[in-house]
Amino acid sequence: MQRIPSAPPKIKTLPGDIERPLWSVMIPAFNCSKYLPEAIESVLQQDPGPDKMQIEVIDDCSTDENVEALVLKIGKGRVGYFRQECNVGSLRNFETCINRARGRYIHLLHGDDRIKYGYYRKMESLFDRFPNAGAAFCAWSYIDKNGDLSKYSRIEANRDCILKNWLDELAVGVRLQYVTITVKREVYEHLGAFYGVTYGEDWEMWSRIAKHYPTAYTPDFLAEYREHNTSISSQSFLTGKNIQDITKVINTISSYVPPRKQLKVNRIARRNYIYWATDEAHKQWHFSRNSKMVKSQLKEITNTYLDFPLFIKLSKLMVKVQLYSVVSKLQSIL
C-alpha cells in the first residue's frame, strides 16, 4: 500500500441497517501527546452523548507517550482508541479516521488543535439550514504552542450562508484549516479521501468538495488552530517540500475550474503562496536563524515563481543570512 496515495482512496459505504450517530469526531494523533488532552477535553465539554456522537482517537503509532492510557485517563471510557499496526503516515491515518467514522457528519480534529464550546451545535444548524451543503466551516483563532491566542482568521462572510463562488476563491489561495471544517460522510464516500501530498492535501480536498457541493459558513470563531515547530507544516519548511507539494496541489486545483480560467488561476495561486512563503521564511529566520531552512525555501521559491518585487524581498533576506554567517564566523574566531 502506498504511504502517499496517488489517487483519492475510496471510502466504504456503511450498511443501511446499522445504528449511526449524527457525529463522528475523529482525532488523528502522532506524537502530540502534550496537546492531545486539550483536544479531547474541548470535545467532551460539549459531548451530546454516545447515541449522538462517536469520539475516537486514531493513533499512528506514537512514540512520545502511551496514548491509549492517556485517552483512557482523559476520556474515562467515553473516547474510543485505535492504534495503527505500524506508522502509516498522515494521509493513511486520515483515511482510517474516515473509514472508521460511523456518523453522518465527520469532524477531523487534529490532536494538537481545539474547538470552542458551541462548535457542533453551530455546524448542525448550518446543515439544517443549508441541507445541500457538503461541508460547513467557521472562522477560527490561531494559538501558539502554549495555547495562547496569536491572531484571528479572515472573515469570509458577515453572516451564516452558502459561500458564493467558493471554488474560485479557494483556487487562488488557502482559506481554511482542518479544525474548522465538518464534512458529510457521504461526500467522502463520493469523492474519496486525501491524497497526493502531505503538505497542502487539505487545500486540494476542500477545493474538490467545492467543485461538487455548496459549502456553508459561519463567521463565529469556534475553532482554534495551533501553530508550533513540530507540526508537519513546520517540518516541510526545512527541506522546501512545502513548495514542491503546493505546486502539485495548485496544478490539481487549477484543473477544477473552467479551462478558460486555468492558466490565470494557476499563476495567481503560485504568486499568492510564494509571497506568503517568502514572508514566512523571513519570520522563521528571525525566530530560528536557520540558514538551511532559508536556503531551501529560496531555491524552491525561485524555481516556482519570481517577479521583480519578489526578487528584492528575497535579496534582502539572503543578505541578512550571509551577514549573519560572516558575523558568526568572526565571533567564533575572536
VOBA-1610 file (N, C-alpha, C; in pm, whole numbers, padded with zeros to 5 digits, always signed):
BEGIN
Met+00084-00120+00000Met+00000+00000+00000Met+00088+00125+00000Gln+00057+00218-00090Gln+00133+00342-00096Gln+00113+00425+00030Arg+00223+00475+00084Arg+00213+00561+00202Arg+00144+00693+00166Ile+00176+00743+00048Ile+00110+00863-00005Ile+00029+00819-00127Pro-00101+00805-00114Pro-00183+00756-00226Pro-00170+00846-00348Ser-00164+00784-00466Ser-00154+00861-00590Ser-00290+00903-00644Ala-00396+00848-00587Ala-00534+00882-00624Ala-00617+00884-00496Pro-00731+00953-00496Pro-00814+00960-00375Pro-00856+00821-00326Pro-00818+00780-00205Pro-00860+00649-00153Pro-01012+00641-00141Lys-01066+00528-00176Lys-01210+00510-00168Lys-01253+00495-00021Ile-01366+00553+00009Ile-01426+00542+00142Ile-01548+00451+00132Lys-01550+00349+00214Lys-01656+00249+00207Lys-01790+00309+00249Thr-01896+00260+00190Thr-02032+00299+00228Thr-02077+00209+00342Leu-02134+00267+00444Leu-02179+00188+00560Leu-02310+00117+00529Pro-02330+00000+00588Pro-02457-00071+00570Pro-02574+00014+00617Gly-02685+00003+00548Gly-02800+00086+00580Gly-02872+00048+00707Asp-02843-00071+00761Asp-02919-00119+00876Asp-02846-00101+01010Ile-02730-00032+01011Ile-02659-00016+01137Ile-02701+00113+01207Glu-02688+00113+01339Glu-02716+00232+01418Glu-02604+00334+01396Arg-02642+00454+01360Arg-02541+00556+01332Arg-02567+00682+01413Pro-02461+00738+01476Pro-02477+00867+01542Pro-02479+00977+01437Leu-02516+01096+01479Leu-02511+01209+01386Leu-02366+01250+01361Trp-02284+01242+01467Trp-02147+01294+01461Trp-02042+01185+01475Ser-01931+01203+01405Ser-01807+01131+01431Ser-01697+01235+01447Val-01644+01246+01567Val-01529+01332+01591Val-01407+01240+01595Met-01331+01244+01490Met-01217+01155+01474Met-01090+01237+01495Ile-01005+01189+01587Ile-00888+01265+01630Ile-00760+01193+01587Pro-00704+01226+01470Pro-00578+01166+01429Pro-00464+01219+01516Ala-00376+01129+01560Ala-00271+01171+01652Ala-00140+01101+01619Phe-00033+01178+01626Phe+00102+01121+01617Phe+00198+01211+01692Asn+00249+01161+01802Asn+00347+01232+01884Asn+00304+01375+01918Cys+00179+01388+01958Cys+00128+01520+02001Cys+00063+01508+02139Ser+00119+01418+02223Ser+00053+01385+02349Ser+00044+01501+02446Lys+00135+01597+02435Lys+00128+01711+02527Lys+00010+01802+02495Tyr-00042+01793+02371Tyr-00158+01874+02333Tyr-00288+01794+02331Leu-00278+01663+02319Leu-00396+01578+02300Leu-00503+01593+02408Pro-00465+01603+02537Pro-00570+01622+02638Pro-00658+01743+02612Glu-00598+01854+02564Glu-00677+01974+02537Glu-00774+01950+02422Ala-00728+01877+02319Ala-00817+01847+02206Ala-00937+01764+02253Ile-00910+01659+02329Ile-01018+01571+02377Ile-01113+01646+02468Glu-01058+01721+02561Glu-01142+01794+02657Glu-01229+01899+02588Ser-01179+01958+02480Ser-01259+02059+02409Ser-01382+01995+02345Val-01375+01865+02315Val-01491+01793+02261Val-01582+01748+02375Leu-01523+01694+02479Leu-01603+01639+02589Leu-01687+01746+02658Gln-01641+01869+02658Gln-01717+01975+02726Gln-01850+02005+02656Gln-01866+01954+02532Gln-01992+01974+02460Gln-02045+01842+02405Asp-02010+01734+02474Asp-02049+01599+02433Asp-02201+01579+02447Pro-02272+01549+02338Pro-02417+01527+02346Pro-02454+01384+02384Gly-02352+01298+02403Gly-02378+01160+02440Gly-02345+01063+02329Pro-02319+00936+02365Pro-02275+00836+02266Pro-02378+00804+02159Asp-02505+00825+02188Asp-02606+00799+02085Asp-02598+00899+01971Lys-02544+01018+02001Lys-02538+01123+01900Lys-02397+01149+01848Met-02294+01109+01925Met-02158+01142+01884Met-02060+01030+01913Gln-01990+00989+01811Gln-01875+00899+01822Gln-01750+00986+01841Ile-01669+00953+01940Ile-01542+01023+01962Ile-01432+00919+01966Glu-01331+00932+01881Glu-01228+00829+01874Glu-01094+00889+01835Val-00990+00845+01905Val-00853+00883+01872Val-00791+00775+01784Ile-00733+00815+01671Ile-00667+00722+01579Ile-00517+00751+01587Asp-00445+00661+01652Asp-00304+00682+01685Asp-00214+00616+01579Asp-00131+00698+01515Asp-00040+00647+01411Asp+00092+00601+01473Cys+00079+00513+01574Cys+00197+00454+01641Cys+00286+00561+01705Ser+00227+00645+01787Ser+00304+00747+01858Ser+00410+00682+01947Thr+00520+00753+01964Thr+00630+00703+02048Thr+00658+00795+02166Asp+00584+00906+02176Asp+00615+01002+02282Asp+00550+00969+02415Glu+00445+00885+02411Glu+00374+00850+02535Glu+00281+00732+02506Asn+00232+00671+02614Asn+00131+00567+02599Asn-00002+00637+02572Val-00035+00651+02445Val-00153+00729+02407Val-00280+00659+02452Glu-00284+00528+02447Glu-00404+00454+02491Glu-00436+00484+02636Ala-00333+00482+02721Ala-00353+00512+02863Ala-00397+00657+02882Leu-00340+00747+02803Leu-00376+00888+02812Leu-00522+00909+02773Val-00566+00844+02665Val-00704+00856+02620Val-00800+00800+02725Leu-00763+00690+02785Leu-00848+00631+02889Leu-00858+00723+03010Lys-00746+00785+03045Lys-00744+00875+03160Lys-00831+00998+03136Ile-00816+01058+03019Ile-00889+01181+02989Ile-01036+01151+02955Gly-01056+01047+02876Gly-01191+01017+02827Gly-01275+00933+02920Lys-01209+00865+03017Lys-01282+00782+03116Lys-01378+00683+03049Gly-01334+00625+02939Gly-01415+00526+02870Gly-01508+00583+02765Arg-01526+00714+02762Arg-01616+00775+02664Arg-01551+00786+02527Val-01418+00796+02522Val-01346+00818+02398Val-01284+00688+02350Gly-01313+00648+02227Gly-01256+00528+02171Gly-01110+00546+02134Tyr-01041+00433+02114Tyr-00899+00438+02079Tyr-00868+00330+01977Phe-00794+00367+01873Phe-00749+00271+01772Phe-00604+00304+01739Arg-00519+00201+01739Arg-00378+00219+01708Arg-00344+00145+01579Gln-00278+00215+01488Gln-00232+00151+01365Gln-00131+00040+01399Glu-00125-00064+01317Glu-00029-00172+01339Glu+00114-00124+01318Cys+00132-00028+01229Cys+00262+00036+01206Cys+00235+00179+01166Asn+00338+00261+01166Asn+00320+00401+01127Asn+00288+00410+00978Val+00171+00463+00945Val+00123+00465+00806Val+00132+00603+00742Gly+00165+00705+00821Gly+00171+00841+00767Gly+00037+00912+00779Ser+00042+01043+00768Ser-00077+01125+00795Ser-00194+01094+00701Leu-00167+01077+00571Leu-00277+01057+00477Leu-00351+00927+00503Arg-00278+00819+00525Arg-00343+00691+00554Arg-00413+00694+00689Asn-00358+00772+00782Asn-00425+00783+00911Asn-00557+00858+00898Phe-00560+00962+00814Phe-00686+01032+00789Phe-00787+00938+00721Glu-00739+00859+00629Glu-00825+00762+00560Glu-00887+00664+00660Thr-00804+00618+00754Thr-00855+00528+00859Thr-00962+00598+00943Cys-00935+00723+00978Cys-01033+00802+01054Cys-01168+00802+00984Ile-01167+00832+00856Ile-01292+00846+00781Ile-01362+00712+00767Asn-01285+00607+00738Asn-01348+00475+00723Asn-01403+00421+00854Arg-01343+00456+00966Arg-01393+00411+01096Arg-01509+00496+01147Ala-01527+00613+01087Ala-01635+00703+01129Ala-01771+00644+01093Arg-01863+00645+01187Arg-01998+00594+01162Arg-02100+00706+01151Gly-02061+00826+01190Gly-02155+00938+01191Gly-02184+00992+01052Arg-02290+01070+01044Arg-02326+01134+00917Arg-02238+01257+00891Tyr-02194+01321+00998Tyr-02103+01434+00987Tyr-01968+01393+01047Ile-01858+01424+00975Ile-01725+01388+01023Ile-01644+01514+01049His-01591+01523+01170His-01501+01631+01206His-01365+01570+01235Leu-01264+01601+01149Leu-01127+01557+01172Leu-01058+01663+01259Leu-01044+01631+01386Leu-00985+01725+01482Leu-00844+01677+01514His-00745+01744+01458His-00607+01703+01483His-00576+01711+01632Gly-00488+01621+01677Gly-00462+01607+01819Gly-00395+01725+01885Asp-00352+01825+01805Asp-00291+01944+01865Asp-00379+02068+01852Asp-00501+02052+01799Asp-00593+02165+01786Asp-00704+02157+01891Arg-00790+02258+01894Arg-00902+02261+01989Arg-01024+02323+01922Ile-01142+02287+01973Ile-01263+02357+01928Ile-01329+02423+02050Lys-01406+02526+02022Lys-01471+02602+02129Lys-01613+02551+02151Tyr-01664+02583+02267Tyr-01799+02541+02303Tyr-01899+02598+02203Gly-01987+02511+02154Gly-02089+02552+02058Gly-02058+02516+01915Tyr-01936+02464+01889Tyr-01899+02432+01752Tyr-01996+02332+01689Tyr-02021+02221+01757Tyr-02102+02115+01696Tyr-02249+02156+01681Arg-02299+02230+01775Arg-02436+02280+01763Arg-02449+02374+01644Lys-02345+02458+01624Lys-02350+02552+01513Lys-02341+02481+01378Met-02253+02381+01369Met-02243+02307+01243Met-02375+02238+01210Glu-02439+02181+01312Glu-02569+02117+01289Glu-02669+02217+01234Ser-02670+02336+01290Ser-02766+02437+01245Ser-02739+02477+01101Leu-02610+02481+01063Leu-02577+02515+00924Leu-02627+02408+00828Phe-02607+02282+00863Phe-02654+02173+00776Phe-02807+02167+00772Asp-02870+02200+00884Asp-03017+02204+00884Asp-03068+02316+00795Arg-03001+02429+00800Arg-03045+02546+00724Arg-03010+02532+00576Phe-02895+02469+00549Phe-02848+02453+00410Phe-02825+02305+00382Pro-02932+02229+00365Pro-02920+02083+00354Pro-02842+02034+00232Asn-02825+02116+00130Asn-02748+02075+00013Asn-02597+02090+00032Ala-02556+02154+00141Ala-02413+02175+00165Ala-02343+02041+00189Gly-02226+02026+00129Gly-02147+01906+00152Gly-02053+01921+00270Ala-02024+02046+00305Ala-01934+02076+00415Ala-01974+02210+00476Ala-01928+02231+00600Ala-01955+02358+00669Ala-01835+02391+00756Phe-01801+02520+00763Phe-01689+02559+00848Phe-01712+02695+00911Cys-01621+02730+01003Cys-01636+02852+01081Cys-01508+02934+01074Ala-01515+03056+01125Ala-01393+03134+01146Ala-01316+03071+01262Trp-01186+03100+01269Trp-01105+03036+01373Trp-00998+03130+01426Ser-00942+03089+01539Ser-00832+03161+01601Ser-00704+03079+01584Tyr-00592+03148+01572Tyr-00461+03082+01576Tyr-00411+03087+01721Ile-00358+02975+01768Ile-00299+02972+01902Ile-00155+02923+01891Asp-00073+02958+01990Asp+00067+02916+01988Asp+00084+02785+02065Lys+00207+02743+02084Lys+00233+02615+02149Lys+00182+02611+02293Asn+00165+02728+02353Asn+00114+02736+02491Asn-00038+02748+02497Gly-00101+02755+02382Gly-00246+02769+02379Gly-00295+02912+02386Asp-00203+03008+02373Asp-00240+03149+02380Asp-00275+03201+02240Leu-00371+03291+02236Leu-00416+03349+02110Leu-00302+03427+02043Ser-00283+03403+01911Ser-00182+03479+01838Ser-00244+03569+01731Lys-00352+03522+01666Lys-00419+03605+01566Lys-00551+03539+01528Tyr-00630+03610+01446Tyr-00759+03559+01401Tyr-00756+03533+01250Ser-00840+03441+01207Ser-00854+03416+01064Ser-00931+03530+00998Arg-00929+03532+00867Arg-01009+03628+00793Arg-01157+03588+00803Ile-01244+03681+00777Ile-01388+03656+00775Ile-01432+03645+00630Glu-01496+03533+00596Glu-01539+03510+00457Glu-01675+03573+00426Ala-01757+03588+00528Ala-01890+03650+00511Ala-01936+03699+00648Asn-02023+03798+00649Asn-02064+03858+00776Asn-02184+03789+00840Arg-02234+03684+00776Arg-02348+03610+00830Arg-02339+03464+00787Asp-02417+03379+00852Asp-02425+03239+00812Asp-02478+03231+00669Cys-02412+03152+00585Cys-02454+03149+00445Cys-02387+03034+00370Ile-02432+03014+00247Ile-02358+02936+00149Ile-02263+03032+00079Leu-02135+03000+00076Leu-02037+03089+00016Leu-02050+03088-00137Lys-02061+03207-00194Lys-02074+03219-00339Lys-01938+03213-00406Asn-01932+03147-00522Asn-01809+03137-00599Asn-01693+03084-00513Trp-01724+02990-00426Trp-01625+02945-00328Trp-01508+02874-00395Leu-01533+02795-00499Leu-01422+02729-00567Leu-01327+02832-00627Asp-01379+02937-00686Asp-01293+03041-00744Asp-01206+03105-00637Glu-01264+03125-00518Glu-01187+03185-00408Glu-01080+03089-00358Leu-01119+02963-00338Leu-01025+02863-00288Leu-00913+02836-00387Ala-00941+02842-00514Ala-00844+02803-00616Ala-00720+02891-00617Val-00731+03013-00565Val-00616+03104-00569Val-00549+03122-00434Gly-00597+03051-00330Gly-00531+03063-00201Gly-00594+02977-00093Val-00512+02936+00002Val-00560+02855+00115Val-00649+02942+00202Arg-00769+02892+00238Arg-00864+02977+00310Arg-00918+02914+00439Leu-00878+02791+00472Leu-00928+02731+00596Leu-00837+02621+00645Gln-00861+02577+00768Gln-00783+02472+00833Gln-00872+02352+00866Tyr-00809+02236+00885Tyr-00883+02114+00919Tyr-00979+02137+01036Val-00931+02201+01142Val-01007+02210+01266Val-01141+02280+01247Thr-01151+02364+01144Thr-01272+02445+01128Thr-01386+02372+01057Ile-01353+02267+00981Ile-01450+02216+00883Ile-01507+02080+00919Thr-01635+02065+00897Thr-01705+01937+00909Thr-01756+01898+00770Val-01739+01770+00737Val-01777+01719+00605Val-01875+01603+00623Lys-01979+01601+00541Lys-02071+01488+00544Lys-01997+01361+00500Arg-02025+01251+00568Arg-01957+01126+00532Arg-01988+01087+00387Glu-02108+01111+00344Glu-02147+01074+00207Glu-02064+01149+00103Val-02012+01265+00140Val-01925+01341+00049Val-01792+01269+00031Tyr-01734+01224+00143Tyr-01610+01146+00133Tyr-01636+01015+00056Glu-01752+00955+00076Glu-01786+00832+00003Glu-01791+00858-00147His-01838+00975-00184His-01849+01012-00325His-01715+01051-00386Leu-01637+01130-00312Leu-01517+01191-00369Leu-01387+01124-00328Gly-01390+01039-00227Gly-01267+00980-00177Gly-01200+01068-00073Ala-01085+01020-00023Ala-01015+01088+00086Ala-00896+01168+00033Phe-00804+01199+00123Phe-00689+01284+00094Phe-00580+01205+00020Tyr-00507+01273-00069Tyr-00406+01201-00147Tyr-00300+01295-00202Gly-00196+01237-00259Gly-00101+01310-00342Gly+00018+01373-00273Val-00006+01446-00165Val+00099+01519-00095Val+00068+01517+00054Thr+00169+01550+00135Thr+00148+01557+00280Thr+00147+01701+00330Tyr+00162+01797+00240Tyr+00151+01938+00274Tyr+00062+02003+00170Gly-00055+02050+00212Gly-00149+02111+00118Gly-00257+02017+00071Glu-00256+01893+00122Glu-00358+01796+00080Glu-00499+01841+00119Asp-00509+01916+00228Asp-00640+01965+00271Asp-00691+02074+00176Trp-00601+02159+00128Trp-00642+02262+00030Trp-00706+02196-00091Glu-00643+02090-00140Glu-00700+02017-00254Glu-00834+01955-00218Met-00846+01896-00099Met-00970+01829-00060Met-01085+01928-00051Trp-01063+02041+00013Trp-01172+02138+00029Trp-01212+02195-00109Ser-01114+02207-00201Ser-01143+02255-00336Ser-01221+02149-00414Arg-01185+02024-00396Arg-01257+01915-00463Arg-01403+01912-00417Ile-01423+01932-00287Ile-01559+01937-00234Ile-01633+02056-00293Ala-01566+02172-00300Ala-01631+02293-00352Ala-01668+02280-00499Lys-01597+02197-00572Lys-01630+02174-00712Lys-01763+02101-00727His-01796+02016-00629His-01912+01929-00641His-02029+01966-00548Tyr-02001+02040-00441Tyr-02105+02069-00341Tyr-02095+02214-00294Pro-02207+02273-00251Pro-02201+02402-00182Pro-02130+02385-00048Thr-02067+02493-00001Thr-02001+02496+00129Thr-02067+02602+00215Ala-02110+02562+00336Ala-02173+02655+00429Ala-02068+02716+00522Tyr-02101+02834+00575Tyr-02001+02907+00655Tyr-02070+02988+00764Thr-02000+03001+00878Thr-02041+03093+00983Thr-01922+03179+01024Pro-01941+03309+01047Pro-01831+03394+01092Pro-01800+03380+01241Asp-01871+03293+01312Asp-01844+03270+01454Asp-01708+03203+01471Phe-01629+03252+01566Phe-01498+03194+01595Phe-01514+03077+01691Leu-01514+02957+01635Leu-01547+02838+01713Leu-01439+02730+01707Ala-01323+02761+01652Ala-01216+02663+01641Ala-01081+02731+01667Glu-00984+02650+01709Glu-00851+02702+01739Glu-00745+02614+01673Tyr-00667+02675+01586Tyr-00562+02606+01512Tyr-00427+02638+01575Arg-00354+02533+01614Arg-00228+02555+01685Arg-00109+02556+01588Glu-00026+02659+01600Glu+00098+02667+01525Glu+00215+02636+01617His+00298+02539+01578His+00416+02505+01659His+00522+02442+01569Asn+00643+02434+01618Asn+00757+02396+01533Asn+00766+02247+01503Thr+00684+02164+01566Thr+00691+02020+01539Thr+00579+01974+01446Ser+00499+02066+01394Ser+00390+02029+01304Ser+00445+01989+01168Ile+00360+01919+01088Ile+00400+01878+00954Ile+00440+01999+00871Ser+00363+02107+00881Ser+00392+02225+00800Ser+00527+02286+00836Ser+00561+02288+00965Ser+00690+02344+01006Ser+00805+02258+00957Gln+00789+02126+00966Gln+00895+02035+00923Gln+00919+02045+00772Ser+00813+02063+00694Ser+00829+02067+00550Ser+00905+02192+00504Phe+00905+02296+00586Phe+00978+02418+00551Phe+01129+02395+00552Leu+01176+02300+00630Leu+01320+02277+00642Leu+01382+02227+00513Thr+01305+02158+00432Thr+01357+02098+00308Thr+01305+02165+00181Gly+01209+02253+00195Gly+01146+02313+00077Gly+01035+02227+00020Lys+01003+02116+00089Lys+00900+02026+00038Lys+00763+02094+00037Asn+00745+02193+00122Asn+00617+02264+00123Asn+00587+02323-00015Ile+00688+02381-00080Ile+00667+02444-00210Ile+00651+02339-00319Gln+00727+02232-00310Gln+00711+02123-00407Gln+00570+02067-00402Asp+00522+02042-00281Asp+00387+01986-00265Asp+00280+02085-00309Ile+00295+02210-00270Ile+00195+02310-00305Ile+00187+02329-00456Thr+00298+02319-00525Thr+00296+02330-00671Thr+00210+02221-00731Lys+00222+02098-00680Lys+00138+01988-00727Lys-00009+02016-00696Val-00034+02066-00576Val-00172+02095-00535Val-00233+02203-00624Ile-00158+02307-00651Ile-00209+02417-00734Ile-00242+02366-00875Asn-00156+02282-00928Asn-00183+02226-01061Asn-00312+02144-01062Thr-00334+02070-00954Thr-00457+01989-00945Thr-00580+02077-00930Ile-00574+02173-00839Ile-00689+02260-00814Ile-00724+02342-00939Ser-00622+02386-01011Ser-00647+02465-01133Ser-00730+02387-01233Ser-00715+02255-01233Ser-00792+02173-01327Ser-00940+02166-01291Tyr-00976+02211-01171Tyr-01116+02206-01127Tyr-01197+02324-01179Val-01130+02432-01220Val-01201+02549-01270Val-01216+02537-01421Pro-01305+02615-01484Pro-01321+02608-01630Pro-01189+02631-01703Pro-01170+02565-01817Pro-01044+02575-01892Pro-00998+02719-01919Arg-01091+02808-01948Arg-01053+02945-01981Arg-00990+03018-01862Lys-01011+02968-01739Lys-00959+03032-01618Lys-00831+02967-01567Gln-00797+02850-01618Gln-00697+02767-01552Gln-00558+02830-01545Leu-00508+02887-01655Leu-00375+02946-01654Leu-00367+03065-01560Lys-00470+03149-01562Lys-00472+03266-01475Lys-00479+03225-01329Val-00566+03130-01298Val-00580+03083-01160Val-00449+03021-01111Asn-00385+02943-01195Asn-00260+02879-01156Asn-00153+02982-01123Arg-00142+03085-01206Arg-00040+03187-01184Arg-00070+03268-01057Ile-00195+03304-01037Ile-00230+03381-00917Ile-00206+03299-00791Ala-00243+03172-00796Ala-00225+03085-00679Ala-00076+03070-00646Arg+00006+03051-00749Arg+00151+03040-00726Arg+00205+03169-00663Arg+00164+03281-00721Arg+00212+03409-00667Arg+00169+03427-00523Asn+00043+03401-00494Asn-00008+03420-00358Asn+00068+03332-00259Tyr+00088+03206-00294Tyr+00155+03117-00200Tyr+00302+03154-00185Ile+00369+03184-00295Ile+00512+03215-00288Ile+00538+03342-00209Tyr+00454+03442-00224Tyr+00470+03563-00142Tyr+00449+03531+00006Trp+00350+03448+00035Trp+00328+03407+00174Trp+00449+03328+00226Ala+00500+03234+00146Ala+00614+03153+00188Ala+00738+03239+00211Thr+00754+03343+00129Thr+00868+03434+00147Thr+00856+03509+00279Asp+00737+03560+00309Asp+00716+03629+00437Asp+00737+03533+00553Glu+00692+03410+00536Glu+00707+03309+00642Glu+00855+03276+00662Ala+00931+03268+00554Ala+01074+03242+00565Ala+01144+03354+00641His+01102+03479+00616His+01155+03592+00693His+01127+03574+00841Lys+01003+03541+00875Lys+00965+03524+01016Lys+01042+03410+01081Gln+01050+03298+01008Gln+01121+03182+01063Gln+01271+03213+01081Trp+01327+03292+00992Trp+01467+03328+01004Trp+01491+03410+01130His+01406+03509+01154His+01422+03592+01273His+01401+03512+01401Phe+01319+03408+01391Phe+01291+03324+01509Phe+01401+03223+01535Ser+01452+03157+01429Ser+01541+03042+01448Ser+01684+03060+01396Arg+01705+03160+01307Arg+01835+03177+01242Arg+01880+03048+01172Asn+01785+02979+01112Asn+01814+02852+01045Asn+01844+02880+00898Ser+01972+02888+00864Ser+02011+02920+00727Ser+01977+02808+00630Lys+01979+02683+00677Lys+01943+02571+00590Lys+01798+02584+00544Met+01710+02622+00635Met+01570+02640+00601Met+01554+02751+00498Val+01620+02863+00520Val+01607+02977+00430Val+01657+02941+00290Lys+01771+02874+00282Lys+01827+02838+00151Lys+01737+02739+00078Ser+01676+02647+00153Ser+01583+02552+00091Ser+01462+02625+00034Gln+01411+02722+00112Gln+01296+02798+00067Gln+01330+02884-00055Leu+01446+02949-00051Leu+01485+03037-00163Leu+01501+02957-00292Lys+01560+02840-00282Lys+01579+02757-00401Lys+01446+02720-00465Glu+01352+02673-00383Glu+01222+02631-00436Glu+01138+02749-00481Ile+01150+02862-00410Ile+01074+02981-00447Ile+01114+03029-00587Thr+01244+03040-00610Thr+01289+03091-00740Thr+01259+02994-00853Asn+01245+02866-00822Asn+01208+02768-00924Asn+01059+02769-00956Thr+00980+02833-00869Thr+00835+02826-00881Thr+00772+02954-00934Tyr+00817+03067-00881Tyr+00760+03196-00923Tyr+00858+03307-00888Leu+00874+03403-00977Leu+00963+03514-00949Leu+00921+03637-01028Asp+00908+03749-00960Asp+00891+03878-01026Asp+00985+03977-00957Phe+00988+04100-01004Phe+01090+04193-00953Phe+01069+04227-00804Pro+00947+04262-00760Pro+00930+04290-00618Pro+00971+04170-00530Leu+00940+04049-00577Leu+00978+03931-00501Leu+01130+03915-00499Phe+01195+03943-00611Phe+01341+03936-00619Phe+01405+04027-00513Ile+01349+04145-00497Ile+01402+04239-00398Ile+01385+04182-00256Lys+01268+04126-00227Lys+01242+04068-00094Lys+01338+03953-00066Leu+01359+03867-00166Leu+01448+03753-00149Leu+01593+03798-00132Ser+01632+03901-00205Ser+01769+03952-00195Ser+01797+04005-00055Lys+01701+04078+00000Lys+01718+04131+00135Lys+01733+04019+00238Leu+01654+03914+00221Leu+01664+03801+00314Leu+01799+03732+00300Met+01846+03713+00177Met+01972+03645+00156Met+02087+03726+00213Val+02083+03857+00201Val+02186+03943+00258Val+02191+03926+00410Lys+02074+03921+00473Lys+02069+03901+00618Lys+02133+03769+00658Val+02103+03663+00581Val+02158+03531+00611Val+02309+03531+00595Gln+02359+03592+00489Gln+02503+03595+00465Gln+02576+03679+00569Leu+02520+03793+00605Leu+02582+03877+00708Leu+02587+03804+00842Tyr+02480+03735+00873Tyr+02477+03660+00999Tyr+02584+03552+01000Ser+02603+03485+00885Ser+02704+03382+00875Ser+02844+03439+00896Val+02870+03556+00834Val+03001+03620+00847Val+03027+03661+00991Val+02927+03723+01054Val+02942+03768+01193Val+02964+03649+01286Ser+02893+03540+01263Ser+02908+03421+01347Ser+03048+03364+01336Lys+03102+03362+01215Lys+03238+03309+01196Lys+03342+03400+01265Leu+03323+03532+01253Leu+03414+03625+01318Leu+03409+03609+01470Gln+03290+03592+01524Gln+03276+03575+01669Gln+03344+03448+01717Ser+03335+03342+01637Ser+03398+03216+01675Ser+03551+03226+01673Ile+03602+03310+01579Ile+03746+03329+01572Ile+03796+03413+01687Leu+03721+03519+01718Leu+03762+03610+01825Leu+03737+03548+01962
//
